[in-house]
Amino acid sequence: MAQWHNAGYKGIRYREHPTRKHKVNQPDRYYVLRYRVGGKRHEEPLGWASEGWTLQKAIVELSKLKQNQKLAEGPQTLKEKREKDKARREAEEKEKSKEKKDNTAFEVFWENFYYPQAQHDKKPKSIERERYLFKLWIAPVIGKIPLKKISPLDIEKLKSEMKSAKQSPRSIQYALAVTRQVFNQARRIEYYEGDPPTSKVKWPRVNNARLRHITNEEAKKILDALKMKSPLVYEVSLISLHCGLRFEEIASLEWQDVNLDENHLVLRDPKNKSSRIAPITPMVKDMFKQKGRGKPSDLIFLSTKKGKLSRISRTFDRVVDGLGLNDGITDRRNRLTFHSLRHSFASFLGMGGASPIEIKEALGHKSVHMAMRYSHLSPTALMKIPGIIEGSLKLQNVKEAK
């Protein structure tokens, strides 16, 4: 058991380490203070001489505590003092951390936090697009500014720079969306407080609704030409037109997703995360039969490197251009693209009498509002409207005459 020694000053004692030496080959000493507070006896450790404690320092520490007890202010025990010192240090560290965060420039947060997380969460194509927007437009305008100091006026400047360079409203909207995502992540990890400055500026309006769908004649021309140019692009295009699938959904199809007995495809974890069933037409069914079934977990459509398809081949655009289907068309909403196949699928459903809810389910949309963009009336149906209105008005006049 350790032997305690009187240090020669009331209220201070020490014990010596059995083996450890300190300074001139002296045993290392461990100091403690002894005192009363409110009639209660306290004995609290200070520490070892090898940690910097001396008798003189112990006397000063004890004197401070006794003075505080006498004046009834400040810490009156070592425990209380240490707790207050700890709280002060934590407050100082928190303040330094806050100051560091407040002074973190947008581009620093992007490189250290946002971009690494985006690489983990997003698809390569999206990451590439965001990186391009950041380097070319976002960074030059707000990259050097601390997050906390970026104002709506800075965001307006970003918009103005892009607009002056004749960037499309969609590109400007995309740049604002990326900027907003950076601020949202900064807020989640407590690098930013409040609403992002992007919420206080007017975003450009973008109308992406396709106005043109493929006619039966155009569909036949495109599919026939693709069949000659690239069987793979033909098959992918056929599924998109006949089943309304997105390219990513087609690229992700495995043989276990194909049910030829019940004539449908199973789409697992598509874009909106909700699996769904997609009925197939006889043409699509025949196409699958001719391919020869692989293992259940095998991808059906493979790239030239035998991996998953990453994007639709340029063959599709070359075929459409070769057929002259986009000649003289400048409005992007009227140009035929691969996405026009899915759009046309939905348009055919609308013209065939499918309800918006049915179209929503077929497309895998989350809301009927999105499906409404694809609910088009055929010109023939539009021409019936005057007759319907006229008939309704005549009926109303007859009722009023009675």
N, C-alpha and C positions, 0 to 999 in steps of 0.2 A: 504494500500500500504506500502511495506517495507521501513523503514527509513535507509538511508545510513549514515555512520559515517566515518570521516577522521581518519585513523589509526595512524596519527602522522608522516607519511613518505610520501613524494610526490609520487603520482602514485599508492598508495595502500589505499583501503577503505574496509569497511566491513558492514554487517548488522547482526542483532542478531535474533536468532530464538525466536518466541514468547513464547514458553513453554519449549523447551528442554534445559537442563542444561549440562555443561561440566566442569569437574574438581571441584574446590572448589565452588560448587554451583553457577558457573558463567554461564551466557547465552551462548549457543553455537554460535560461530561466523562464518560467511561465507565471505571469502576473495575474492576480485577481484583485477586485475591489470589494470592500465590505462596508455597508452603510445601512442606515435606516431611513425609510420614507413613510410618513404617517404612522409611525410606531411599528412598522413591519420591517423585518430584517431582510436585507438583500445581499447576495454574494454573486457577483457576475465576473466572468473572465474577460481579461483584456487581450492577452496573447503572448507569444514567445518573444524573447529578446532577439532571436534570429529573424523575427518578422518586423523588427524595428522598435519594439517597446523597451523603454528604460524606466528606471525608478522616477526620474524627473518627469517624464511624460505621464506616467501613472499618477503622480501628484497633481499635475495640471488637470488631468481628466477628472480626478476626484474633486478637485476644487471647483471646477465648472459645475459639476452636478450639485454640490452642496450650495453653491451660489444660486442656482436655479431653484433648488428646494426652498431656500430662504426667501427668494423673491416671488416664488410661486409662478414662475414663467419658464418656458423652454423645457426641454426634456429633463426629467428628474431621475431617470434610470438609464443604464447603458442600453437596455433593450429598447426603450423608447427612443433613445438617441439614434440607435442603429436603424430602427424602423423609419424614423424621419429622414435619416441620411439616405436610406434606400429609396424612399419615396421621392426625395429630391433628385437623386440620380436618375430614377426612372422618368421623372418629369422632364429633366434636362435631355435625356436620350430621346424621349418622345418628341420634344420640341425640335431637336436636331433632325430627327427623322422626318418630321412634318416639313421643316424648312427644306430638307433635301428633296422631298417629294414635290413641294411647291415650286422648286427651281428646276425640276426635271423637264427638259425640253421635249417637245412632241416627238422629234426624230429619235431621241434617246429612248423614250418609252416604246416607240415603235420597234426599234431594233432589239431591245432587251426583254420586252414583254409581249407586245401584240403579235409581231411577226412570227416568233418561235411557236406561240400557241396556235396561230392560224395554220402553220405548216402541219401541225398535229391534227387539227380539226377539219380542215377544208381540203377540197379537191385541188390537184395541181393546177388545173386550168383557172380556178378562182384565185389561187395564190398568185399565179403569174399576172393576172389582170390587176389585182390589188397592188402588187409590187410596181407595176408599170405606172399606175396612177399616182402612187406615192412619190416615186422618183421624179416623174415628169411634171406633176402639178402640185401635189400637196406639200411636199418637202420644201420646194423653193419659196412658198408663201408663208407657211406656219411652222416649218421644221425646227427653226432655231428658237421659237418662242416657248417659254414654259407653259405647260398645260393650263395652269391657273390663270395665266394672263391672256390666253387666246379669247378674243371677244367675237361677238356676232359680226362686227365690222371686218375682222380678219377673214371670216368665212365668206362675207360678201366679196372681199377682194379675190378670194379663190374662185368664186363663181365668175367674177368679172374677167379674170385672167383667162379662164377657159373659154368663156363666151367670145372674147376678143380674138382668140385663136381659132374661132369657128368650130369649137368642139360641140358635138350634138347634145341636146338636152339630156339624153340618156346617159352620156358619159359624165356630164356634170352631176347628175343625180347619183350616179354610181360613186363618184369621188366624195360627195357629201355623205353617202351611206357608209363608206369606209371610214371617213373621219369620225362619224358618229359612233361606229363600232369601237374605235380606239378609245374614245371618251367613256363609253359604257364599260369597257374592260377596266379602264383606270378607276372608275367609280367602284367597281366590284372589289378591287384589291386596295381600295382606300388611297389612291393617288389623286383622286379628284372628288370634289363634293358638288352636289347640285345638278341641274340639267345641263347637258352639253350645249355649247353655243350654236350648234347646228339646228337646235329646236327653235331658235329665235330668228331664223331667216326663212325666206320664202323659197321653197324648192321649185325648180322648173318642172312643168307638167310634161309628162311623156305618155303618148298614146301608142301603145304597142299592139293594139288590137289589129289582127290581120283582117284585111277587107276582102281578100281574094281567096277563093278556094279552087282546088283543081277540078276541072270538069272531067267527065268520064273519058272523053277523047284525049285530053291531056294526060290523064293517068295512064291510059293504055300506051301512049307514045313514050312516056317516061319509063315505064316498067319494061317495055319491049327493048328500048335502047339500053337500059341498065343490064338486062339479061345478057345482051351481047357483049357489053363492055366489062362487067364485073358481076359474076353470080352472087358474090357476098353482099355487095351494095344492093343488088336486086332483092335479095331475101330480106335484108334489114328494112328496106323501103317498103316492101310488100307488107310486112308485119305492122309498120307504123301506120300505113294507110288503111289497112283492113282491121286493125285492132286498137289503134289510137295510142300506141305505146311511145314513150319518150325514148330517145336514143340510149340513155343510161340504163333504162329498164330492159331494153333489148340486149345490150351488151352484157348485162348481168344474168341473163337467162341460163339456167342449167337444165339438163335433160330431165331431172326430177320435177321441174316446173311445168313440163308439157304433159297434158292429159288428153290423149287422142280419143279415148273411149267416151269421155264426157265433153269433148270439144272445147277445152279452155286452157288457158295458161294461168299459173299461180305467180303473182308478182309479190315477192317477199321483200319487205323493208324498202319500198321505193322512196321517191323524193319526199313525200309528206309523212313517211314513217308508218303508214297504214297499209298493211297487205291487202290485196284485192284479187278478184278473179277477172280475167279478160277472155271473153268468148272468142273463138277463132272461126274464120270463114272456111268453106271447103277448099279454096285456093291455098290458104295458109296450111291447112291440114295436109293437103297433098305435098306441099313443099317439105314439111317436116318428115313425111313418110319417105320421100325420095332421098333425104339426107342420110338415113341410117342412124339408128339410135346409139348414143354413146353411154358411158357410165353415168349413174345418177348425178354425181357431183361435177361432171365435166361441163365446162362452158360450151354452149352450142356454137357461138360465133367467135372465131379467133382472129387475131391480127396476123400479119405475115410472120411475126416472130413467135407465133403460137401462144401469145398472151391475150389478156382482155383488151377489147377494143377501147380506145381512148377518145376517139372522135369519128364522125362520119367522114368517109373519104371524099376528097375533092372531085372524085369521079361524078358524084351526084350533081354538083354545080356545073361541071363541064358538059354533062349531058343536057341539063336544062338550058344552058347557054347555046349549045349546039342546035337544039330544037327551036331556038329563037323565042322561047316562052317568056323571056324577060326583056325582049327588045323594046327600047323606047320607054321603059318604066323606070321612073326616078323615085317615086314614093316607096320606101322600103316595106311599107305595109302591103303593097300590091305585088311585090316581087316573090317569086316562087323559091322557097328554100326547103331544106329537109323538114323543118318544123311545119311547113305548109301541109305536109302529109297528115300529121296529127290534127291540125286545124281543120283540114278537109274532112277527116273522119267525123269530127264533132259536127261540122256543118251538115254532112249527109244525115246524121242522126236527127238534127233539128228539122231538116227539110222532110224527113220521113215521119215526123210527128212525135219524136221522143221529147219528153218533158225535160226542163232544166235539171231536175233532180236526177233523172236517168242519165243525162249527159254528164252530170257531176260524178256519178258513180263510175261511169265508163271511163272517164278521164283520170279518175283518182284525185280530184280536187277536194280541198277541205270545205269550200263553201259554194253555195249555188251562185253567188255573185261572180265567181271566176268562170263558172260554166256558162253563165249568161253571155260572156264574150264570144262564145262559140255557137250560140243559138241563133242561127241565121235563117231567115225566111227565103225561099227561092223566089226569083222574079215572078213566076207563075202565081205563087201564093200571094205576093204583094198586090198583084193585079186584081185579086179577089176582094181586097179591102174596100174599094169604093162601093161594090155591090152589097157587101155586108152592112156598111154604114147606111146606104140608101134604104135597104130593106128594113133596118132597125128604125130609121126615122119615119118611114111610111107606117110601120106598125104603131109607133107612138102617136102619129097624127090620127089614125083610126080610133085609138083609144080615147083621145081628147075629144073627137067629134061626137062620140057616144056620150 
